[in-house]
Amino acid sequence: MDQAPQLKTLYDLIDYRGNTLKDKPYIFHEDIVISYAGYNQATCRAANGLVAQGGEPGDGVAILMGNCPEYTYLFNGLPRAGFYSVPINVALKKDGLRYILTNSDVKFLVVDDTFYPKVAELEKSLGQIKKNFVRRTTDQTLPAGTIDLETLLDASPKKPDHTLDLEAIAYLMYTSGTTGFPKGVVNRVGAQDPQSTIMFTNLLLKEDDILYTGLPLFHGNALLLTVGFAMGRGVPFALDKRFSASGFWDSIRRYKATQFNALGSVLQILMKQPEKQNDADNPVRMVLSGGCPKNIWEAFEKRFGVTIWEIYGAVDGGGINSLNLGTAPVGSIGKPIGDIEWKLIDDDGNEIPPGEIGELVHKVKDKKTSSVEYFKNPEASKKKVRGGLVYSGDLFTKDEDGNLYFVDRKTDSMRRRGENISSFEVESIIEKYPSVAECAAFGVPSDLGEDDVMIWVRAKPGRAIDLKDLMRYCAENMAYFMVPRYVDMVEEIPKTETLRVIKNELKKQGVTERTWDRETEMPELKLTKV
């Protein structure tokens, strides 16, 4: 069992690991190996570098980068000098990107050279950003007015001369805007309890484990469940630039990884790959899954020779987490961990019995670890936490033993390629198209176990909508995973007396013979992640 002295913050843990594990590998990335000592120093360089560039405690830094070790240097290093970071989904563009860059109040931006053109489009409206640091991934000339990221990271490796404020913001993790514009979940320095992380990872991981992820670092999954868990247990993790279905198991074997996390439809996608004789010939012993469909759970374990453990949690979940370590039936997320008080309730707030569907709520134990705070959005915070309860927004059933089974999200959100999609955001973008009078977006089941995006659109009087041109417009103005697949042209969108779209009615109708299918009608439209 791993032992460590009493540590107050994650940054104390990073310092402790660097000084005790020293040359032990922490990150494997392509042909690069970064030791624990080297990582500790790299996080200090990031913090000291921003101080040298004029940063002051309380300043925010947006990170718009692909997977790389430097990403983690910034994320785990900047708070060591009083800064906070804001990871940004690299697929965002235009209004979606502008919103987060302005709402987060960041003063600095770190961006890959390949993503910089998206930022340059918005430059005139981003006056609060003082400096742009660019990570060079190509041999392109550095954009005018920007600073090479290497300059920022070429600073002192010594521990920053800064006293950590437990109430300071460490990072903002933006939700996917499932009920409106994205909300920045506030994570403060003192809320990241290293002792709990050590205890939890001692339970999950072995001292000779090697973790692996190809999931994007702008997600809490990769940042917290891979980067963070590896630090908590004092073991290495391997970091790939991106998830590749065809190359996944080759990467696993290359890094000798024994554990990986599965988010969204990852397991379904891997199951759809052609079977090979050596599928089970891999070093993985355990998969930590978030949302493994019951119908493939045991088949996946058998085919690849692994054990699936299911985990539930959310960046704005208020600290409630649930685990099924083989201690609950297949398809269940198990029971919430610890002494947290929880229940399932109906729309009137009444606790429901086993077998019925209800929203998961839990009692606020303390504001640091079991509550939720949204950045500059007290209204949303009060809606999320009220009457001493945190409302998850997720629907479950429970069995007689108290094991939970995820049913659906209570909102009108959709989920595709591991991403939550706001119907509000899709509708807002499409309704800017010149010929569209009104749009309603919703999810329909996909063959990968998540959602395909479907829209109903009503044309402006006397106007016609060219659906192929509309799809090209969508591809140019929204993230790739948001672009609708199915379209129904309608004369009216059903609404309640309070003018809310009756989306249950739309979902019930779903895809019909009249529905236009982008994948069939526009096979030439290739949607990319950037």
N, C-alpha and C positions, 0 to 999 in steps of 0.2 A: 504494500500500500504506500502510495506516494505521500510524503510528509513535507510540510512547509511551515515556516513561522507565521505568526499572525500578520496578515497583510491587509491593508485598508482598501487598496484600489487595484484595478487591472494593471496599472502602470508600475505599481510596486511589484506585481507578479512578474512582469516582463523583465524588470531589473533583477529580481531574484533568480529567475531562470537563466538569464545571461551570465550571472556571476557564479552559478553553481553547475549548470550543464555545459557551459563554455563551448567547446568545439563540437558538441553533439549537433547533428543536422536538425534544423527546424523546417526549412523549405527546400523542396526539390522543384526546380522549374527548368524544363528542358535540360540543358547541360550545366545549369547553375546549382550550386549547393550553398545555402546560407545557414551558418551555425546559429545557435542561440545567442552566443556572445556577439556575433556579427549583427544579428537582428536587433538586439538591444541597442547597439551603437547606431544602427541605421535609423531607428526611431528617434534617437536623440539628435541625429543630424537633421532630420526633417523638422523637428521643433526648433532647433537652434538656427536652422537656415531661414525659417520664416521670420524669426526675430530679427535676423540680420537684414532681411528684405523689408523691414518696416512694420511687421505685424505686431499687434498689441493684444494682450489678453482679452478674450471676449470676441475677437474677430473670427469669422467663419470662412472656411475654404471648401469650395465645391470641387468634387472629383469626378471628371468625365473621362474615364480611361477603361481600356480593356484589362483583362486579367494579367497581372504582373506583380512581382515582389514589391515594387515601388508603391503600388496601391496600398498595401498593408503597412508600409513604413509610414505613410501619411495618416492613414486611419488610426493606427495605434500610437503614432508619434506626436501628432499635433497637440492633443490634449495635455501632453507633458509640459507644454509651455503656456497652457491656458487657452488654446484655440479649439474650435470645434470643426468637425468635418461634415460634409453633406454628400454622400454617395448618390450619383445620378444615373438612372437607366440610360445606357448609351443609345438606345433606339429612339429616345425622345427627340423631337425636332420642333422648330418654330414655336407656336404658342405653348405647347406642353413644356418645352425646354425653358422658354422665357419665364413661365410662371414660377418654376422652382428656383431658378437663378435669382429672381427678384424677391419672391416670398421669403426665402431663407436668409436674406440680409447678408449674404457672403460678401467679403471684401476681396477675396482672391479666388482664382480658378486654376486648377491643374487639368490639362486636357491633352489627349493624344493628338498628334499632328493630323491624323486622318479624320478626326472629329472636329477640328478647329473651324473648317468652313461653315459648319452649322452654327457655331458661336458667332462667327464674323457677321452672319446675316442679322444677328440681334444686337450687335455692338452698340448702336446708337441708343438703345433703350436699357443698357446695362451700366449706367454711369457710376453705380456704387462699387463696381469691381475695379480695384486699383491696379492689379497686375495679373497678367495671364502667364502661367508657366506651362511650357509645352514639352511633352515627352516625345522624343523623336523615335519613330518606329520605321521610318523610311529615310531615304537620302535626300528628301525634299529640303529646300531652303527653309530656314526658320521663318515663320510669318513675321512681317514687320511689326514692331512694337511689342513683341513677346520675349520671354526669357526662357532659356533652356532649363528644363527641370534639373539637369545635372548641376547647374549653378546653385539651385536651392539646396540640393542634397550634399553639396560639397561644403559641409560645415563641421563644427566641432562634434566629436562623438561622445563628449562628456555629458553627464546628466544635466539637463537644463537647470539654470538658477531660477527656479520658480517653485513656490509652495502651492501644491495642489489644493484647489478649493473644491470640496466635496459637492457643493451646490452648482458648480460651473457646468455648462453644457459640454458634453463630450462629443456627441454627434446627433444629427437629425436624420432619421430614417423615414423617408417619405412613403406613405401608403400609395397604393395604385389608384386612388381616387374613385373608389367603388360607388360612392354616393354623391359625387361632386368633384371639385378640384382636389388634387392630392393634398394630404395633410401631413405635416412634418411631426413625427413622433419624437418628443424630447427625451434624450437619454443623458442623464447627469453622471458626473464622475463618481459620486458616492453610491449610486444605485448598482454599480457593477461589482458585486461582491465576489472577490477572488476565492474566498474560502468555500463558498457554495459551489463555484465552478470546479474547484479541485475535487470536492466530495462527489459531485455529479459525474465528472469524467472518470474518476476512479471506479465508479460503478459500471460505466459503459465500456471503457477502454482498458486494454492491457498495456503493460509497459513496453512491449515490443511491437505495438501496432504502428502502422503507417497509414495515415488518412489520405484520401484523394478527393479532389474536386475539379470539375471542368465547368461548374456552374458560375455565373457571373458574380463578381465581387460586389456589385452594387446591391445585391440581395442579402438580406440578413442571414439566409441559409448558409451561404459560403463563408461570409465574414464571421458569423457567430458559431455555427455548428462545425465548421472545419478549422478555420484559422484560430478561433477562440478555444474550441475544445482541445486542439493540439497543444496550445499553450497551457491550458489547464492541466493536462495530463503529462506534459513534458515530453511529447513524442513528435516525430516529424509529420509533415503533410506534403503531398505533391500537388502542384498547381498547374493545370493546363490552361491554355489560352481560351479554350471554348469546349463545349460539349460536342462530341462527335459520336454518333451512333455506330458508324462502321469501324471507327478506330478506338472505341471505348475500352474494350478488353485488352487490346494491345498496349494501351497506355497503362492500364492496371498492372499488367505483367511487367512492363518496363520499369515501373516504379516500385514493384513488389508490394503494392498497396493491399492492406488487409481490411479496409473499411471505406465505404463511401456513402454519401447522402443522396437520396433520390427525392426530387421535387417535381411536382406536377405530373406530367405524363412520361417521365424518364423511363420507368420500368416497362410501361406499355410499348414505348418506342424500341427498347432493347429486346423485348419479346418478339417484336415484329421483324427483327433482323433474321436473315437466313440461318438456320441451325447449322452448327459445326460440331465435328466430333470432339473438339477440345473445349467446348463451352464450359464444362465444369473444371477444366484444368486451369485454375486461376488461384491466386493467393488470398482472395477475399473470404473472410469468415463471417462478416456481419454487414448488413445494409441497414442504415437508419433512414426509414422512409417516412415521408409526409404525404399520406393519401394513397397508399397502395390499394388498388381495387381488389375486393375479396376474390373475384373470379380468376385472378392470375397469381395470387399470393403464393400458394403452394406449388403451382407449376413453375414459377420463377425460381423458387428455392431449389426444386428438384433439378431443373435444367442447368443452372449455374453453380450448384453445390454451395449455396450460401444460406444464411439465416436472416430473415427479415425481422427487424424490430421497428415498431411503429411509434412515431412521436407526433405530438400536436402542440402547437404554440403559435404565437403571432407577435410581430414587432409592437403592436398596440394591444396586446393581450393582457397587460397588467400583471405579468409574471405567472399566469396560470399555464402549466404544462402538464401533459399527460403522456404516459409511456405504456407500451405493451411489449414487454421483454419476453414474450412467449408465455406470459402469465395470464393472458386473456384470450378469448376466442379469436380466430382468424377474422379479419375485417373490423376488429375493434381497436380503438386507440387506448384501451385500458382505462385506468382511473387517474384523476389529477394527483400530482405528486405533492407530498408534504401535508401540513395541517391546514391548508387553505379550505375555507368553507365555500361550497358551491352547490348549485342546484339547477335544474331545468325548469323553466317557467313558460306559461302560455302568454298570449298578448295582453292579458289582464294582470300579469304578475303573479299568478297562482302557480305553486309548484305542481308539477305533473307526475303521474305514476309511471312505473316502468312500461315500456312499449309505446308510449305516446311521444310525439315530436314537440320539442320545446327549445327555447334559446338558453344557451349556457351562460350563467352569470356567477360571479363570485364576490365574496365580501372583501372590502378593502381592509387589509390588515395594517398596513402602513403606507404612507404616500410614496416612499422611495422605491419599494419593490412590488407593490400590488395595486398601484393606481396607474392612470394614463394621463399624459399631458400632451396636448397638441400645440405646436409653436404658433404663437400669435392668433390663437383660435379658441378663446375661452368658451364660446358657444358650443363648439364641437366637443370640447373637453367635458362640459357639463352634461351633454347628451350621452357621452360615453360612460361617464361615472356619475351616478345619481342615486340618492337614497342609500349611500354607503355601499353600492354595488357597481361592479364593472360589467357592462353588457358586451358580450363577445360579438354579437351580430351573427353568430353561427348556430345552426339548428342541429340537434342531436336527438337520439333516443338512448335509453339506457336499459340494460337487462336487470334481472332480479338481484344480481351480484354487484350492481353499480358500475359495470363496464359501459363505456360510452361508445356510440356508433355515429360517425359524422353523416349528416343527411344533406345539408345544403347551406349556402349563405343566405342570410335573411334579406339582404339587399338585392337590387337588380343587377348586381355585378355579374361578369362573365369571367371565365378562366380559360386561357389558351396558351399553350407552350410554356406553362409554369408561371404565367403572368396574370394578375388580376386586371380586368379591363372595366373601366367605368362606362356605363351606357351613356351617362351624361356627357362625358368627354367626346365619345364617338358622335353623338347627336349634335353637339355644339359645332364640331368641325364640318360635318356634312351639311348642316343647315346654312353654312356660309357659301356653299356652292350656288352659283347664280340661279339655277332653275329649280332648286329645292325649296319648297315652302315649309315642310315639316318632316321630321324624321323620328322614328322610334327604334331603338337598338335593344336587342336581347340575345340570349344564348340559346342555341339548340344543340342537342347531343352530337358529339363527334365520334368517329370510330376509334379515337385514342383515349376515350374516357373523360375528356374535358368538354369544352364548348367550341362550337363554330359560331362566329358572329353573324347574326342575321339582322337585316333592317327592313322596316317598312318606310317607304318614302312617298310623299305627296308632292306633286309638281305645282308650281305657281300657275295661276290661271293663264291660259294661252301659251304656256311654255312646255317644251318637251325635254325629257331628261335622257341624255345619251349615257347609258349605264357603263359602257366601256370607258368613256371619258371621266365619269364620276369615279370609277375605280382607280384610274390613273391619278386623279386628284387626291384621293384618299392615300394612295401610296406615297405621294409627295408631301403630305401634310400630317401624317400620323405614324406612330410606330408600326412596324411590320405586322406585329401580332394583333393589332387592332383592326386591320383592313377587313371589311365585311366579306364573307364568302357568298351569302345568300341575300337576294333582294326581292321584295314584293312591291310592285307599283300599285298604290291604292288611291282611292278618291277620298277616303276618310280614315282617320286613326281613332279607334274607340277610346273614350275618356270618361272619367267619373264626373260627378257634379262639381267637384273641386278642380276639374281640368287636369287631373292626373291620368296619364296613359294607363289603361288597363292591360298591363303586360302579361298577366296570366292568360288572358284571352288570346293574345298573340302567340304565346308559347304553346298553347294547346293546339293551335292551327299548325304551327311549325312550317316545315317544308312541304309544299304541295306541288301539284302538276304545273301550276302557274309560276312557280318560283324560278327566278333567274339565278344560275349557279356560276359564279366567277371562275371556278376551277375548270368548268366545262367550256364556258364561253370565251374565256381569256387565258388559255394555257401559256400564252407568251408573256404574261405579266409575272415577272419573277420578284418575289418579295424577299428582301435581304434584311439582315439585322442592323445594318448601319445606314 
